[in-house]
């Protein structure tokens, strides 16, 4: 995986993607969060992908997008209930190159098109600035327990702009024309 200049392309999650996304999930946590969480915390977090069936089901239940760069999976993101960013992970080789931003932009557009008023996320300490730089504001600080390890995170929200509606597609007024 070298450098790239093209914008990532996005596509829907396929069940066949699950094993690769589980590996990406673990690699992302291990490499991109070590300044924020200790080894035990990272291992407990990464273990969420050990049960492949449960991990696959979680991805399939959400609206999950996969980012590709030069046909290689570079990241993924999942939107739950049209208003919650449940997962957003980028492979370390593609970090800070626009993959996460492309995924989040797409989730925001999808949520707004589905009439969500806001997006929320439980941002890890490693991802907090990423979300803050994209207009999310901190609401509360909390912790989550994973296999006896406590990880800090921040609940963040962003108000969404409703998409413009083409007046030709608006509901009829009931007046004869």
VMD Tcl script that builds the backbone (N, CA, C; Angstrom):
set m [mol new atoms 531]
animate dup $m
set s [atomselect $m all]
$s set {name element resname resid chain x y z} {
  {N N UNK 1 A 0.839 -1.176 0.000}
  {CA C UNK 1 A 0.000 0.000 0.000}
  {C C UNK 1 A 0.879 1.231 0.000}
  {N N UNK 2 A 0.871 1.923 -1.069}
  {CA C UNK 2 A 1.694 3.110 -1.173}
  {C C UNK 2 A 0.864 4.358 -1.028}
  {N N UNK 3 A 1.441 5.479 -1.470}
  {CA C UNK 3 A 0.698 6.721 -1.403}
  {C C UNK 3 A -0.305 6.753 -2.544}
  {N N UNK 4 A -1.302 7.604 -2.394}
  {CA C UNK 4 A -2.301 7.705 -3.444}
  {C C UNK 4 A -2.723 9.151 -3.563}
  {N N UNK 5 A -3.269 9.462 -4.706}
  {CA C UNK 5 A -3.726 10.826 -4.946}
  {C C UNK 5 A -5.209 10.871 -5.268}
  {N N UNK 6 A -5.762 9.754 -5.699}
  {CA C UNK 6 A -7.178 9.716 -6.064}
  {C C UNK 6 A -8.047 9.712 -4.814}
  {N N UNK 7 A -9.219 10.328 -4.964}
  {CA C UNK 7 A -10.191 10.301 -3.875}
  {C C UNK 7 A -10.705 8.868 -3.733}
  {N N UNK 8 A -11.034 8.473 -2.517}
  {CA C UNK 8 A -11.569 7.120 -2.351}
  {C C UNK 8 A -12.934 6.994 -3.012}
  {N N UNK 9 A -13.229 5.800 -3.477}
  {CA C UNK 9 A -14.566 5.505 -3.964}
  {C C UNK 9 A -15.289 4.752 -2.852}
  {N N UNK 10 A -16.593 4.914 -2.789}
  {CA C UNK 10 A -17.385 4.283 -1.746}
  {C C UNK 10 A -18.379 3.327 -2.374}
  {N N UNK 11 A -18.629 2.246 -1.664}
  {CA C UNK 11 A -19.640 1.282 -2.097}
  {C C UNK 11 A -20.268 0.671 -0.859}
  {N N UNK 12 A -21.438 0.034 -1.044}
  {CA C UNK 12 A -22.077 -0.632 0.095}
  {C C UNK 12 A -21.260 -1.837 0.566}
  {N N UNK 13 A -21.392 -2.146 1.838}
  {CA C UNK 13 A -20.799 -3.321 2.451}
  {C C UNK 13 A -21.375 -4.585 1.838}
  {N N UNK 14 A -20.513 -5.556 1.580}
  {CA C UNK 14 A -20.909 -6.885 1.126}
  {C C UNK 14 A -20.529 -7.880 2.214}
  {N N UNK 15 A -21.316 -8.914 2.400}
  {CA C UNK 15 A -20.997 -9.905 3.429}
  {C C UNK 15 A -19.584 -10.464 3.256}
  {N N UNK 16 A -19.134 -10.591 2.027}
  {CA C UNK 16 A -17.784 -11.107 1.764}
  {C C UNK 16 A -16.685 -10.172 2.279}
  {N N UNK 17 A -17.029 -8.907 2.576}
  {CA C UNK 17 A -16.052 -7.942 3.095}
  {C C UNK 17 A -15.712 -8.177 4.561}
  {N N UNK 18 A -16.579 -8.851 5.289}
  {CA C UNK 18 A -16.471 -8.921 6.747}
  {C C UNK 18 A -15.105 -9.380 7.257}
  {N N UNK 19 A -14.519 -10.460 6.741}
  {CA C UNK 19 A -13.207 -10.862 7.272}
  {C C UNK 19 A -12.136 -9.781 7.083}
  {N N UNK 20 A -12.124 -9.131 5.930}
  {CA C UNK 20 A -11.132 -8.078 5.685}
  {C C UNK 20 A -11.392 -6.869 6.585}
  {N N UNK 21 A -12.661 -6.539 6.799}
  {CA C UNK 21 A -12.979 -5.394 7.664}
  {C C UNK 21 A -12.623 -5.687 9.117}
  {N N UNK 22 A -12.746 -6.936 9.531}
  {CA C UNK 22 A -12.347 -7.302 10.898}
  {C C UNK 22 A -10.839 -7.096 11.075}
  {N N UNK 23 A -10.062 -7.482 10.081}
  {CA C UNK 23 A -8.608 -7.278 10.137}
  {C C UNK 23 A -8.294 -5.779 10.151}
  {N N UNK 24 A -8.953 -5.015 9.287}
  {CA C UNK 24 A -8.743 -3.568 9.233}
  {C C UNK 24 A -9.104 -2.930 10.572}
  {N N UNK 25 A -10.212 -3.347 11.167}
  {CA C UNK 25 A -10.661 -2.867 12.468}
  {C C UNK 25 A -9.547 -3.042 13.507}
  {N N UNK 26 A -9.011 -4.259 13.595}
  {CA C UNK 26 A -7.940 -4.542 14.564}
  {C C UNK 26 A -6.680 -3.720 14.277}
  {N N UNK 27 A -6.267 -3.662 13.004}
  {CA C UNK 27 A -5.052 -2.927 12.645}
  {C C UNK 27 A -5.202 -1.440 12.927}
  {N N UNK 28 A -6.375 -0.901 12.653}
  {CA C UNK 28 A -6.632 0.510 12.914}
  {C C UNK 28 A -6.518 0.811 14.408}
  {N N UNK 29 A -7.156 -0.014 15.223}
  {CA C UNK 29 A -7.105 0.195 16.673}
  {C C UNK 29 A -5.668 0.099 17.172}
  {N N UNK 30 A -4.965 -0.925 16.761}
  {CA C UNK 30 A -3.596 -1.138 17.244}
  {C C UNK 30 A -2.672 0.018 16.860}
  {N N UNK 31 A -2.734 0.459 15.628}
  {CA C UNK 31 A -1.776 1.459 15.149}
  {C C UNK 31 A -2.185 2.899 15.419}
  {N N UNK 32 A -3.480 3.192 15.390}
  {CA C UNK 32 A -3.904 4.591 15.434}
  {C C UNK 32 A -4.371 5.070 16.801}
  {N N UNK 33 A -4.424 4.171 17.782}
  {CA C UNK 33 A -4.915 4.598 19.098}
  {C C UNK 33 A -3.887 4.418 20.211}
  {N N UNK 34 A -2.676 4.016 19.868}
  {CA C UNK 34 A -1.701 3.705 20.914}
  {C C UNK 34 A -1.283 4.913 21.746}
  {N N UNK 35 A -1.453 6.129 21.234}
  {CA C UNK 35 A -1.137 7.315 22.030}
  {C C UNK 35 A -2.243 7.643 23.033}
  {N N UNK 36 A -3.369 6.943 22.944}
  {CA C UNK 36 A -4.531 7.266 23.769}
  {C C UNK 36 A -4.952 6.144 24.711}
  {N N UNK 37 A -4.631 4.902 24.340}
  {CA C UNK 37 A -5.062 3.746 25.127}
  {C C UNK 37 A -3.891 2.788 25.301}
  {N N UNK 38 A -3.834 2.126 26.457}
  {CA C UNK 38 A -2.732 1.192 26.690}
  {C C UNK 38 A -2.981 -0.138 25.968}
  {N N UNK 39 A -2.018 -1.034 26.052}
  {CA C UNK 39 A -2.084 -2.299 25.325}
  {C C UNK 39 A -3.318 -3.124 25.695}
  {N N UNK 40 A -3.638 -3.195 26.979}
  {CA C UNK 40 A -4.802 -3.954 27.422}
  {C C UNK 40 A -6.099 -3.372 26.899}
  {N N UNK 41 A -6.208 -2.058 26.918}
  {CA C UNK 41 A -7.403 -1.403 26.410}
  {C C UNK 41 A -7.565 -1.652 24.907}
  {N N UNK 42 A -6.468 -1.522 24.173}
  {CA C UNK 42 A -6.529 -1.750 22.717}
  {C C UNK 42 A -6.886 -3.199 22.405}
  {N N UNK 43 A -6.335 -4.137 23.157}
  {CA C UNK 43 A -6.632 -5.556 22.920}
  {C C UNK 43 A -8.106 -5.862 23.188}
  {N N UNK 44 A -8.649 -5.300 24.264}
  {CA C UNK 44 A -10.065 -5.533 24.582}
  {C C UNK 44 A -10.963 -4.937 23.506}
  {N N UNK 45 A -10.599 -3.772 23.012}
  {CA C UNK 45 A -11.370 -3.103 21.972}
  {C C UNK 45 A -11.292 -3.914 20.669}
  {N N UNK 46 A -10.108 -4.287 20.275}
  {CA C UNK 46 A -9.922 -5.042 19.029}
  {C C UNK 46 A -10.615 -6.398 19.078}
  {N N UNK 47 A -10.749 -6.964 20.261}
  {CA C UNK 47 A -11.394 -8.274 20.419}
  {C C UNK 47 A -12.872 -8.243 20.020}
  {N N UNK 48 A -13.460 -7.059 19.843}
  {CA C UNK 48 A -14.853 -6.950 19.396}
  {C C UNK 48 A -15.037 -7.611 18.023}
  {N N UNK 49 A -13.952 -7.804 17.286}
  {CA C UNK 49 A -14.044 -8.433 15.956}
  {C C UNK 49 A -13.723 -9.918 15.993}
  {N N UNK 50 A -13.414 -10.472 17.174}
  {CA C UNK 50 A -13.049 -11.890 17.262}
  {C C UNK 50 A -14.209 -12.820 16.929}
  {N N UNK 51 A -15.413 -12.441 17.301}
  {CA C UNK 51 A -16.595 -13.228 16.961}
  {C C UNK 51 A -17.038 -12.751 15.579}
  {N N UNK 52 A -16.552 -13.450 14.556}
  {CA C UNK 52 A -16.777 -12.991 13.182}
  {C C UNK 52 A -18.265 -12.901 12.841}
  {N N UNK 53 A -19.062 -13.841 13.327}
  {CA C UNK 53 A -20.502 -13.813 13.034}
  {C C UNK 53 A -21.152 -12.570 13.637}
  {N N UNK 54 A -20.819 -12.248 14.869}
  {CA C UNK 54 A -21.394 -11.066 15.525}
  {C C UNK 54 A -20.907 -9.782 14.855}
  {N N UNK 55 A -19.624 -9.745 14.492}
  {CA C UNK 55 A -19.064 -8.571 13.818}
  {C C UNK 55 A -19.758 -8.371 12.472}
  {N N UNK 56 A -19.918 -9.450 11.726}
  {CA C UNK 56 A -20.590 -9.383 10.425}
  {C C UNK 56 A -22.032 -8.930 10.589}
  {N N UNK 57 A -22.722 -9.466 11.583}
  {CA C UNK 57 A -24.116 -9.090 11.820}
  {C C UNK 57 A -24.235 -7.605 12.157}
  {N N UNK 58 A -23.304 -7.094 12.937}
  {CA C UNK 58 A -23.328 -5.675 13.297}
  {C C UNK 58 A -23.163 -4.804 12.054}
  {N N UNK 59 A -22.247 -5.187 11.172}
  {CA C UNK 59 A -22.041 -4.436 9.938}
  {C C UNK 59 A -23.262 -4.532 9.029}
  {N N UNK 60 A -23.849 -5.715 8.943}
  {CA C UNK 60 A -24.990 -5.932 8.061}
  {C C UNK 60 A -26.246 -5.223 8.565}
  {N N UNK 61 A -26.378 -5.089 9.875}
  {CA C UNK 61 A -27.550 -4.445 10.470}
  {C C UNK 61 A -27.559 -2.937 10.194}
  {N N UNK 62 A -26.395 -2.356 10.108}
  {CA C UNK 62 A -26.267 -0.917 9.880}
  {C C UNK 62 A -26.170 -0.627 8.383}
  {N N UNK 63 A -26.222 0.650 8.051}
  {CA C UNK 63 A -25.931 1.077 6.687}
  {C C UNK 63 A -24.409 1.250 6.665}
  {N N UNK 64 A -23.712 0.281 6.116}
  {CA C UNK 64 A -22.252 0.266 6.160}
  {C C UNK 64 A -21.686 0.545 4.777}
  {N N UNK 65 A -20.747 1.485 4.742}
  {CA C UNK 65 A -20.054 1.837 3.510}
  {C C UNK 65 A -18.605 1.400 3.597}
  {N N UNK 66 A -18.053 1.014 2.465}
  {CA C UNK 66 A -16.657 0.602 2.361}
  {C C UNK 66 A -15.958 1.589 1.432}
  {N N UNK 67 A -14.786 2.075 1.865}
  {CA C UNK 67 A -13.985 2.983 1.040}
  {C C UNK 67 A -12.882 2.191 0.352}
  {N N UNK 68 A -12.730 2.447 -0.933}
  {CA C UNK 68 A -11.692 1.791 -1.723}
  {C C UNK 68 A -10.748 2.845 -2.282}
  {N N UNK 69 A -9.474 2.539 -2.251}
  {CA C UNK 69 A -8.467 3.359 -2.897}
  {C C UNK 69 A -7.698 2.424 -3.810}
  {N N UNK 70 A -7.758 2.720 -5.093}
  {CA C UNK 70 A -7.108 1.862 -6.088}
  {C C UNK 70 A -7.499 0.397 -5.884}
  {N N UNK 71 A -8.803 0.176 -5.711}
  {CA C UNK 71 A -9.420 -1.153 -5.556}
  {C C UNK 71 A -9.056 -1.873 -4.262}
  {N N UNK 72 A -8.385 -1.202 -3.354}
  {CA C UNK 72 A -8.019 -1.791 -2.065}
  {C C UNK 72 A -8.892 -1.190 -0.969}
  {N N UNK 73 A -9.394 -2.033 -0.062}
  {CA C UNK 73 A -10.223 -1.529 1.033}
  {C C UNK 73 A -9.356 -0.671 1.949}
  {N N UNK 74 A -9.769 0.591 2.095}
  {CA C UNK 74 A -9.010 1.556 2.876}
  {C C UNK 74 A -9.719 1.944 4.170}
  {N N UNK 75 A -11.018 1.661 4.275}
  {CA C UNK 75 A -11.754 2.014 5.473}
  {C C UNK 75 A -13.212 1.626 5.345}
  {N N UNK 76 A -13.940 1.820 6.440}
  {CA C UNK 76 A -15.376 1.555 6.437}
  {C C UNK 76 A -16.036 2.375 7.526}
  {N N UNK 77 A -17.340 2.576 7.349}
  {CA C UNK 77 A -18.117 3.322 8.342}
  {C C UNK 77 A -19.532 2.773 8.354}
  {N N UNK 78 A -20.149 2.813 9.534}
  {CA C UNK 78 A -21.501 2.280 9.695}
  {C C UNK 78 A -22.402 3.321 10.349}
  {N N UNK 79 A -23.590 3.468 9.778}
  {CA C UNK 79 A -24.609 4.380 10.283}
  {C C UNK 79 A -25.762 3.542 10.818}
  {N N UNK 80 A -26.127 3.762 12.081}
  {CA C UNK 80 A -27.249 3.046 12.687}
  {C C UNK 80 A -28.425 3.986 12.898}
  {N N UNK 81 A -29.605 3.495 12.613}
  {CA C UNK 81 A -30.856 4.220 12.845}
  {C C UNK 81 A -30.835 5.614 12.221}
  {N N UNK 82 A -30.087 5.769 11.140}
  {CA C UNK 82 A -29.998 7.015 10.374}
  {C C UNK 82 A -29.436 8.193 11.160}
  {N N UNK 83 A -28.957 7.970 12.384}
  {CA C UNK 83 A -28.492 9.120 13.162}
  {C C UNK 83 A -27.287 8.835 14.060}
  {N N UNK 84 A -26.744 7.665 13.979}
  {CA C UNK 84 A -25.609 7.332 14.858}
  {C C UNK 84 A -24.465 6.737 14.044}
  {N N UNK 85 A -23.309 7.389 14.120}
  {CA C UNK 85 A -22.105 6.835 13.512}
  {C C UNK 85 A -21.622 5.760 14.475}
  {N N UNK 86 A -21.850 4.523 14.107}
  {CA C UNK 86 A -21.522 3.410 14.994}
  {C C UNK 86 A -20.059 2.997 14.855}
  {N N UNK 87 A -19.552 3.014 13.639}
  {CA C UNK 87 A -18.149 2.655 13.408}
  {C C UNK 87 A -17.605 3.516 12.286}
  {N N UNK 88 A -16.352 3.920 12.414}
  {CA C UNK 88 A -15.632 4.580 11.337}
  {C C UNK 88 A -14.163 4.249 11.554}
  {N N UNK 89 A -13.636 3.405 10.695}
  {CA C UNK 89 A -12.256 2.922 10.827}
  {C C UNK 89 A -11.541 3.034 9.495}
  {N N UNK 90 A -10.291 3.452 9.561}
  {CA C UNK 90 A -9.446 3.596 8.374}
  {C C UNK 90 A -8.186 2.770 8.593}
  {N N UNK 91 A -7.765 2.081 7.544}
  {CA C UNK 91 A -6.523 1.321 7.632}
  {C C UNK 91 A -5.379 2.294 7.895}
  {N N UNK 92 A -4.422 1.940 8.761}
  {CA C UNK 92 A -3.326 2.855 9.083}
  {C C UNK 92 A -2.573 3.386 7.863}
  {N N UNK 93 A -2.439 2.589 6.813}
  {CA C UNK 93 A -1.724 3.047 5.620}
  {C C UNK 93 A -2.462 4.165 4.894}
  {N N UNK 94 A -3.749 4.341 5.176}
  {CA C UNK 94 A -4.547 5.360 4.506}
  {C C UNK 94 A -5.008 6.462 5.454}
  {N N UNK 95 A -4.537 6.442 6.684}
  {CA C UNK 95 A -4.939 7.441 7.677}
  {C C UNK 95 A -4.477 8.833 7.247}
  {N N UNK 96 A -5.300 9.806 7.557}
  {CA C UNK 96 A -5.025 11.225 7.307}
  {C C UNK 96 A -4.832 11.530 5.820}
  {N N UNK 97 A -5.596 10.796 4.993}
  {CA C UNK 97 A -5.519 11.011 3.538}
  {C C UNK 97 A -6.902 11.191 2.918}
  {N N UNK 98 A -7.887 11.520 3.742}
  {CA C UNK 98 A -9.210 11.825 3.222}
  {C C UNK 98 A -10.200 10.680 3.220}
  {N N UNK 99 A -9.767 9.488 3.591}
  {CA C UNK 99 A -10.672 8.332 3.586}
  {C C UNK 99 A -11.750 8.500 4.647}
  {N N UNK 100 A -11.363 8.808 5.870}
  {CA C UNK 100 A -12.336 9.000 6.946}
  {C C UNK 100 A -13.292 10.145 6.645}
  {N N UNK 101 A -12.762 11.227 6.098}
  {CA C UNK 101 A -13.615 12.368 5.748}
  {C C UNK 101 A -14.625 11.999 4.670}
  {N N UNK 102 A -14.202 11.248 3.656}
  {CA C UNK 102 A -15.124 10.824 2.597}
  {C C UNK 102 A -16.230 9.946 3.173}
  {N N UNK 103 A -15.867 9.040 4.063}
  {CA C UNK 103 A -16.869 8.174 4.686}
  {C C UNK 103 A -17.846 8.981 5.532}
  {N N UNK 104 A -17.332 9.888 6.352}
  {CA C UNK 104 A -18.206 10.680 7.212}
  {C C UNK 104 A -19.094 11.601 6.387}
  {N N UNK 105 A -18.552 12.222 5.349}
  {CA C UNK 105 A -19.370 13.075 4.478}
  {C C UNK 105 A -20.541 12.278 3.896}
  {N N UNK 106 A -20.257 11.068 3.451}
  {CA C UNK 106 A -21.315 10.230 2.867}
  {C C UNK 106 A -22.366 9.870 3.913}
  {N N UNK 107 A -21.931 9.519 5.127}
  {CA C UNK 107 A -22.902 9.198 6.178}
  {C C UNK 107 A -23.766 10.407 6.513}
  {N N UNK 108 A -23.162 11.590 6.551}
  {CA C UNK 108 A -23.926 12.804 6.843}
  {C C UNK 108 A -24.985 13.042 5.774}
  {N N UNK 109 A -24.613 12.885 4.516}
  {CA C UNK 109 A -25.568 13.092 3.423}
  {C C UNK 109 A -26.689 12.059 3.474}
  {N N UNK 110 A -26.350 10.825 3.741}
  {CA C UNK 110 A -27.367 9.783 3.838}
  {C C UNK 110 A -28.314 10.047 5.009}
  {N N UNK 111 A -27.758 10.431 6.149}
  {CA C UNK 111 A -28.596 10.712 7.318}
  {C C UNK 111 A -29.526 11.891 7.045}
  {N N UNK 112 A -29.000 12.953 6.442}
  {CA C UNK 112 A -29.830 14.122 6.133}
  {C C UNK 112 A -30.923 13.764 5.128}
  {N N UNK 113 A -30.579 12.971 4.128}
  {CA C UNK 113 A -31.573 12.563 3.130}
  {C C UNK 113 A -32.668 11.701 3.755}
  {N N UNK 114 A -32.338 11.041 4.842}
  {CA C UNK 114 A -33.316 10.209 5.552}
  {C C UNK 114 A -33.976 10.983 6.691}
  {N N UNK 115 A -33.824 12.284 6.639}
  {CA C UNK 115 A -34.494 13.236 7.535}
  {C C UNK 115 A -34.010 13.217 8.981}
  {N N UNK 116 A -32.791 12.788 9.203}
  {CA C UNK 116 A -32.233 12.880 10.554}
  {C C UNK 116 A -31.897 14.343 10.833}
  {N N UNK 117 A -32.199 14.800 12.027}
  {CA C UNK 117 A -31.913 16.183 12.411}
  {C C UNK 117 A -30.462 16.355 12.849}
  {N N UNK 118 A -29.882 15.268 13.343}
  {CA C UNK 118 A -28.497 15.344 13.834}
  {C C UNK 118 A -27.851 13.971 13.754}
  {N N UNK 119 A -26.543 13.996 13.815}
  {CA C UNK 119 A -25.762 12.770 13.919}
  {C C UNK 119 A -25.128 12.749 15.286}
  {N N UNK 120 A -24.957 11.555 15.829}
  {CA C UNK 120 A -24.238 11.418 17.095}
  {C C UNK 120 A -23.184 10.333 16.949}
  {N N UNK 121 A -22.189 10.421 17.799}
  {CA C UNK 121 A -21.107 9.436 17.801}
  {C C UNK 121 A -20.535 9.359 19.206}
  {N N UNK 122 A -20.124 8.169 19.592}
  {CA C UNK 122 A -19.339 7.982 20.814}
  {C C UNK 122 A -17.895 7.933 20.337}
  {N N UNK 123 A -17.229 9.063 20.322}
  {CA C UNK 123 A -15.887 9.174 19.740}
  {C C UNK 123 A -14.826 8.717 20.730}
  {N N UNK 124 A -13.957 7.864 20.248}
  {CA C UNK 124 A -12.808 7.470 21.067}
  {C C UNK 124 A -11.929 8.700 21.277}
  {N N UNK 125 A -11.035 8.619 22.244}
  {CA C UNK 125 A -10.113 9.734 22.464}
  {C C UNK 125 A -9.264 9.977 21.218}
  {N N UNK 126 A -8.955 8.920 20.489}
  {CA C UNK 126 A -8.154 9.037 19.274}
  {C C UNK 126 A -8.921 9.736 18.156}
  {N N UNK 127 A -10.247 9.602 18.127}
  {CA C UNK 127 A -11.059 10.161 17.044}
  {C C UNK 127 A -11.738 11.479 17.401}
  {N N UNK 128 A -11.633 11.904 18.633}
  {CA C UNK 128 A -12.360 13.107 19.069}
  {C C UNK 128 A -12.034 14.330 18.211}
  {N N UNK 129 A -10.771 14.589 17.954}
  {CA C UNK 129 A -10.414 15.762 17.153}
  {C C UNK 129 A -10.894 15.636 15.712}
  {N N UNK 130 A -10.865 14.425 15.170}
  {CA C UNK 130 A -11.376 14.199 13.819}
  {C C UNK 130 A -12.828 14.675 13.730}
  {N N UNK 131 A -13.648 14.244 14.670}
  {CA C UNK 131 A -15.060 14.632 14.650}
  {C C UNK 131 A -15.235 16.119 14.964}
  {N N UNK 132 A -14.472 16.642 15.907}
  {CA C UNK 132 A -14.572 18.068 16.242}
  {C C UNK 132 A -14.226 18.934 15.026}
  {N N UNK 133 A -13.222 18.534 14.279}
  {CA C UNK 133 A -12.824 19.292 13.088}
  {C C UNK 133 A -13.869 19.238 11.982}
  {N N UNK 134 A -14.838 18.349 12.106}
  {CA C UNK 134 A -15.903 18.220 11.117}
  {C C UNK 134 A -17.252 18.678 11.665}
  {N N UNK 135 A -17.198 19.528 12.697}
  {CA C UNK 135 A -18.404 20.177 13.181}
  {C C UNK 135 A -19.156 19.495 14.296}
  {N N UNK 136 A -18.638 18.402 14.811}
  {CA C UNK 136 A -19.282 17.739 15.946}
  {C C UNK 136 A -18.885 18.459 17.226}
  {N N UNK 137 A -19.821 18.548 18.166}
  {CA C UNK 137 A -19.533 19.183 19.451}
  {C C UNK 137 A -19.684 18.164 20.574}
  {N N UNK 138 A -18.808 18.275 21.545}
  {CA C UNK 138 A -18.823 17.360 22.690}
  {C C UNK 138 A -20.052 17.624 23.544}
  {N N UNK 139 A -20.724 16.542 23.945}
  {CA C UNK 139 A -21.903 16.633 24.800}
  {C C UNK 139 A -21.621 16.101 26.199}
  {N N UNK 140 A -20.904 14.982 26.264}
  {CA C UNK 140 A -20.589 14.403 27.570}
  {C C UNK 140 A -19.392 13.473 27.442}
  {N N UNK 141 A -18.697 13.347 28.532}
  {CA C UNK 141 A -17.553 12.457 28.619}
  {C C UNK 141 A -18.009 11.205 29.350}
  {N N UNK 142 A -17.599 10.023 28.882}
  {CA C UNK 142 A -17.993 8.805 29.553}
  {C C UNK 142 A -16.950 7.725 29.340}
  {N N UNK 143 A -17.199 6.577 29.915}
  {CA C UNK 143 A -16.310 5.438 29.735}
  {C C UNK 143 A -17.158 4.225 29.369}
  {N N UNK 144 A -16.504 3.279 28.732}
  {CA C UNK 144 A -17.151 2.018 28.394}
  {C C UNK 144 A -16.227 0.905 28.880}
  {N N UNK 145 A -16.826 -0.158 29.422}
  {CA C UNK 145 A -16.048 -1.299 29.913}
  {C C UNK 145 A -16.083 -2.402 28.867}
  {N N UNK 146 A -14.896 -2.852 28.487}
  {CA C UNK 146 A -14.744 -3.951 27.535}
  {C C UNK 146 A -13.817 -4.985 28.148}
  {N N UNK 147 A -14.341 -6.140 28.462}
  {CA C UNK 147 A -13.535 -7.235 29.013}
  {C C UNK 147 A -12.649 -6.784 30.178}
  {N N UNK 148 A -13.213 -6.019 31.103}
  {CA C UNK 148 A -12.487 -5.577 32.286}
  {C C UNK 148 A -11.598 -4.360 32.075}
  {N N UNK 149 A -11.563 -3.826 30.876}
  {CA C UNK 149 A -10.779 -2.621 30.574}
  {C C UNK 149 A -11.739 -1.447 30.388}
  {N N UNK 150 A -11.361 -0.288 30.901}
  {CA C UNK 150 A -12.185 0.909 30.784}
  {C C UNK 150 A -11.564 1.838 29.756}
  {N N UNK 151 A -12.381 2.256 28.772}
  {CA C UNK 151 A -11.919 3.154 27.721}
  {C C UNK 151 A -12.724 4.443 27.771}
  {N N UNK 152 A -12.018 5.561 27.739}
  {CA C UNK 152 A -12.684 6.856 27.717}
  {C C UNK 152 A -13.158 7.185 26.314}
  {N N UNK 153 A -14.283 7.901 26.267}
  {CA C UNK 153 A -14.812 8.363 24.990}
  {C C UNK 153 A -15.694 9.579 25.240}
  {N N UNK 154 A -16.082 10.232 24.166}
  {CA C UNK 154 A -16.876 11.454 24.268}
  {C C UNK 154 A -18.090 11.339 23.357}
  {N N UNK 155 A -19.263 11.570 23.916}
  {CA C UNK 155 A -20.479 11.625 23.096}
  {C C UNK 155 A -20.487 12.975 22.403}
  {N N UNK 156 A -20.588 12.953 21.065}
  {CA C UNK 156 A -20.551 14.169 20.263}
  {C C UNK 156 A -21.746 14.171 19.316}
  {N N UNK 157 A -22.222 15.364 18.978}
  {CA C UNK 157 A -23.335 15.487 18.049}
  {C C UNK 157 A -23.053 16.573 17.018}
  {N N UNK 158 A -23.762 16.468 15.908}
  {CA C UNK 158 A -23.682 17.485 14.856}
  {C C UNK 158 A -25.075 17.666 14.276}
  {N N UNK 159 A -25.525 18.909 14.234}
  {CA C UNK 159 A -26.807 19.221 13.611}
  {C C UNK 159 A -26.624 19.123 12.100}
  {N N UNK 160 A -27.595 18.520 11.449}
  {CA C UNK 160 A -27.508 18.329 10.007}
  {C C UNK 160 A -28.348 19.354 9.266}
  {N N UNK 161 A -27.886 19.721 8.102}
  {CA C UNK 161 A -28.624 20.615 7.224}
  {C C UNK 161 A -29.530 19.748 6.369}
  {N N UNK 162 A -30.796 20.110 6.328}
  {CA C UNK 162 A -31.744 19.358 5.509}
  {C C UNK 162 A -31.387 19.560 4.033}
  {N N UNK 163 A -31.476 18.494 3.239}
  {CA C UNK 163 A -31.183 18.654 1.814}
  {C C UNK 163 A -32.248 19.503 1.130}
  {N N UNK 164 A -31.823 20.223 0.098}
  {CA C UNK 164 A -32.761 21.032 -0.686}
  {C C UNK 164 A -33.725 20.103 -1.414}
  {N N UNK 165 A -34.986 20.489 -1.439}
  {CA C UNK 165 A -35.995 19.704 -2.147}
  {C C UNK 165 A -36.312 20.420 -3.454}
  {N N UNK 166 A -36.226 19.706 -4.544}
  {CA C UNK 166 A -36.584 20.254 -5.844}
  {C C UNK 166 A -38.074 20.567 -5.808}
  {N N UNK 167 A -38.469 21.826 -6.060}
  {CA C UNK 167 A -39.890 22.181 -5.971}
  {C C UNK 167 A -40.765 21.358 -6.920}
  {N N UNK 168 A -40.209 20.854 -7.992}
  {CA C UNK 168 A -40.986 20.028 -8.926}
  {C C UNK 168 A -41.353 18.688 -8.299}
  {N N UNK 169 A -40.616 18.309 -7.231}
  {CA C UNK 169 A -40.878 17.036 -6.567}
  {C C UNK 169 A -41.700 17.204 -5.293}
  {N N UNK 170 A -42.017 18.447 -4.943}
  {CA C UNK 170 A -42.774 18.704 -3.720}
  {C C UNK 170 A -44.189 18.149 -3.840}
  {N N UNK 171 A -44.784 17.879 -2.682}
  {CA C UNK 171 A -46.147 17.345 -2.657}
  {C C UNK 171 A -47.106 18.340 -3.307}
  {N N UNK 172 A -48.094 17.857 -4.031}
  {CA C UNK 172 A -49.070 18.768 -4.653}
  {C C UNK 172 A -49.874 19.526 -3.594}
  {N N UNK 173 A -50.295 20.712 -3.944}
  {CA C UNK 173 A -51.039 21.556 -3.009}
  {C C UNK 173 A -52.511 21.238 -2.987}
  {N N UNK 174 A -53.002 20.462 -3.917}
  {CA C UNK 174 A -54.427 20.150 -3.970}
  {C C UNK 174 A -55.208 21.115 -4.850}
  {N N UNK 175 A -54.552 22.155 -5.357}
  {CA C UNK 175 A -55.227 23.109 -6.240}
  {C C UNK 175 A -55.177 22.583 -7.671}
  {N N UNK 176 A -56.235 22.789 -8.401}
  {CA C UNK 176 A -56.202 22.388 -9.810}
  {C C UNK 176 A -55.193 23.222 -10.565}
  {N N UNK 177 A -54.620 22.636 -11.567}
  {CA C UNK 177 A -53.591 23.366 -12.323}
  {C C UNK 177 A -54.064 23.705 -13.704}
}
mol reanalyze $m
mol bondsrecalc $m
mol representation Tube
mol addrep $m
